[in-house]
Amino acid sequence: MNQPRVILITGASAGIGKATALKLQAQGNIVYGAARRIEKMTDLAAAGVHVLKLDVTDEATLIAAVKTIEVEQGRLDVLINNAGYGSYGALEDVPLAEGEYQFKVNVFGVMRLTQLVLPLMRAQHHGRIINTSSIGGKIYQPLSAWYMGTKHAIEGMTDALRMEVAPFGIDVILIEPGGIKTEWAGIAEKNLLAVSGETAYHEQAVKVGAMLSLFDQFASNPGVIAKLMVRAVNDIKPKTRYHAGMGAGLSLTARKWLSDRQFDRMMTGAVNGAAKLSKVTGRKNRRAGSRHYQHGKATE
């Protein structure tokens, strides 16, 4: 396309969504960044991004967002479904209402917004829908059944959708991030310990929580995935899947070639290793912190 693309991206208030919106805007596209926390998108507005208040679980805001773009631009070239969160905890412990909400945000919100934009894209005879999945859509970890379930669902539904809309000139693409340094890991760890930290799954919760806490130290920058998003928008013949980020290639390769039991053992080893590393890191940090105290007062 010679003219700027009209792009809608959800979950644009932080992390991958914000980084992607800024990159696409810098390329001269007409970008609409949507999220619940509109106050966190003032920098996007300053950069020229059109800011929309949108909650993927609120039908009225979904309809309003699509209508706004249709009225203001007359078309929508790209939808990037990026909003989502991670609800961790033992399947037995997570209240059903929380499990349902996890699917409402990560799956039903994605599919409902997609339903709303498809008539416009079909009328245009072109369009591109980019869904943010995760390597969690292909692999699994203990105490992540609800979250991994949503991502496995997104994988399957996206594959089916790709075939359905291909005759109308619409591409459907999956982005599969590995470990990325965003708010996601902190929220997932907090939920995990709140739900399963004092139950029969306590020991596993501590270990998986330690693994999540290490994300901030070793995870990839959100810009890594933002670059993939931009590729998925701009590639003339896009791939059906793009992946990047900490552990993405290794995890997907292992899942492809290892048996279920072998992968179980590999993942258990990773969880146990993360717990041990977290203890070592914690001890080092405590020792380093103690050196900041000299003569009874803290030093910088």
MINULUM-62644 format. One record per residue (C-alpha): residue in three letters; x, y, z. Coordinates in steps of 0.5 Angstrom, whole numbers, plus 2048, in hexadecimal, padded with zeros to 3 digits. Last residue first. Layout:
<rs>
ALAXYZ ...
</rs>
This chain:
<rs>
GLU83080B85F THR83280A867 ALA82D80886D LYS82F80A874 GLY83180687A HIS839807879 GLN838804872 TYR83280186F HIS833800867 ARG8377FA868 SER8307F786B GLY82D7F8864 ALA8327F4861 ARG8327EE866 ARG82A7EE865 ASN82B7EE85D LYS8307E885D ARG82B7E4862 GLY8257E685D THR8297E4857 VAL82B7DD85A LYS8247DC85C SER8217DE855 LEU8267D9852 LYS8237D4856 ALA81C7D5855 ALA81E7D684D GLY8217CF84D ASN81B7CC850 VAL8177CF84B ALA81B7CD845 GLY81C7C6848 THR8157C5848 MET8147C8841 MET8197C383E ARG8167BD842 ASP80F7BF83F PHE8127C0838 GLN8157B9838 ARG80E7B683B ASP80B7BA835 SER8107B7830 LEU8157BC82E TRP8167BE826 LYS8117C4825 ARG8107C682D ALA8187C782D THR8187CB827 LEU8137D0829 SER8167D0830 LEU81D7D282D GLY81B7D7828 ALA8167DB82D GLY81B7DA833 MET81C7E2834 GLY8187E682E ALA8167E4827 HIS8117E1823 TYR80D7E281C ARG8077DE81A THR8037DE813 LYS8097E1810 PRO8077E780C LYS8087E8804 ILE8097F0803 ASP80C7F080A ASN80A7F780D VAL8057F5813 ALA8087EF815 ARG80F7F2815 VAL80C7F8819 MET80A7F381E LEU8107EF81E LYS8147F6820 ALA80F7F7825 ILE8117F0828 VAL8187F2829 GLY8167F982B PRO8137F6831 ASN81A7F4834 SER81C7ED835 ALA81B7E983C PHE8227E8840 GLN8217EC846 ASP81A7EE846 PHE8187E7844 LEU81B7E584B SER8157E684F LEU8117E184A MET8167DB84C ALA8157DD853 GLY80E7DD853 VAL80E7D6850 LYS8127D4855 VAL80E7D785B ALA8087D4858 GLN80A7CD857 GLU80C7CD85E HIS8057D0860 TYR8017CB85C ALA7FD7C9862 THR7FB7D0863 GLU7FE7D6866 GLY8027D9860 SER7FC7D685B VAL7F87DC85A ALA7FC7E285D LEU8027DF85B LEU8007DE853 ASN7FC7E5853 LYS8037E9855 GLU8077E4850 ALA8027E684A ILE8027ED84C GLY80A7ED84C ALA80B7E9846 TRP8067ED842 GLU8087F4843 THR80D7F483E LYS8147F183D ILE8137EC838 GLY8147E4838 GLY8127E1832 PRO80D7E482D GLU8097E1828 ILE8067E5823 LEU8007E281E ILE7FE7E5818 VAL7F87E5814 ASP7F87E880D ILE7F17EA809 GLY7F07EA802 PHE7E97E8802 PRO7EB7E1800 ALA7F07E1806 VAL7EA7E280B GLU7E87DB80D MET7EF7D880D ARG7F27DD811 LEU7EC7DC816 ALA7EE7D5817 ASP7F57D6819 THR7F37DC81D MET7EE7D8821 GLY7F37D2822 GLU7F97D7825 ILE7F47DB829 ALA7F27D582D HIS7F97D382E LYS7FA7DA831 THR7F37DA835 GLY7F57D3838 MET7FC7D583A TYR7F97DB83E TRP7F47D6842 ALA7F97D0842 SER7FF7D4845 LEU8007D184B PRO8057CC848 GLN8087CE842 TYR8067CD83A ILE8087CE833 LYS8057D082D GLY8017D582E GLY8057D7834 ILE80A7D982F SER8057DF82F SER7FF7E182B THR7FF7E8828 ASN7FA7E8823 ILE7FB7EC81C ILE7F57EE818 ARG7F77F0811 GLY7F27F380C HIS7F07F3804 HIS7EA7F3800 GLN7E77F9803 ALA7E07F7804 ARG7E47F1808 MET7E87F580C LEU7E27F980E PRO7DE7F3810 LEU7E47F0813 VAL7E57F5818 LEU7DF7F481D GLN7E07EC81D THR7E87ED81F LEU7E67F2825 ARG7E17EC827 MET7E77E7826 VAL7EC7EA82A GLY7E77EC830 PHE7E57E5830 VAL7EC7E2830 ASN7F17E6835 VAL7EC7EA839 LYS7E67E6839 PHE7EA7DF83A GLN7EE7E2840 TYR7E77E5842 GLU7E47DE842 GLY7EA7DB846 GLU7E97E184B ALA7E27DF84C LEU7E47D884D PRO7E87D9853 VAL7EF7D7852 ASP7F17D2857 GLU7F07CB853 LEU7F37CE84D ALA7F97D0851 GLY7FB7D7850 TYR7FD7DC84B SER7F97E1847 GLY7FD7E4842 TYR7FA7EB83E GLY7F87ED838 ALA7F77F2832 ASN7FB7F182C ASN7F67F0827 ILE7F97F4821 LEU7F47F681C VAL7F77F9815 ASP7F47FC80F LEU7EE800812 ARG7EA80480D GLY7E580A80D GLN7EA80E811 GLU7E7812816 VAL7E080F815 GLU7E3808815 ILE7E880981A THR7E280C81F LYS7DE80681E VAL7E380181F ALA7E4804826 ALA7DD805828 ILE7DB7FE826 LEU7E17FC82B THR7DF801830 ALA7D87FE830 GLU7DA7F7831 ASP7DE7F8837 THR7E37F2838 VAL7E87F5833 ASP7E87FB837 LEU7EA801833 LYS7EB808834 LEU7EE80B82D VAL7F480F82C HIS7F6811825 VAL7FE811824 GLY801817822 ALA807817827 ALA80481B82C ALA7FE81682C LEU80381082D ASP806814833 THR7FF815836 MET7FE80E836 LYS7FE80C83D GLU7F881083F ILE7F480C83A ARG7F480683F ARG7EF80283B ALA7F3801835 ALA7F380382D GLY7F8806829 TYR7F6808822 VAL7FB80981D ILE7FB80D816 ASN80280A814 GLY80880F812 GLN80D80A814 ALA80E80E81B GLN80780C81C LEU80880481B LYS80E805820 LEU80A808825 ALA805804825 THR8097FE826 ALA80D80082C LYS80680282F GLY8037FB82E ILE8097F7830 GLY80A7FA837 ALA8057FF839 SER7FE803837 ALA7FD800830 GLY7FA7FA832 THR7F67FA82C ILE7F97FC825 LEU7F47FF81F ILE7F8801819 VAL7F6805813 ARG7FC80480E PRO7FF80A80B GLN7FE80B803 ASN8028077FE MET800800800 
</rs>
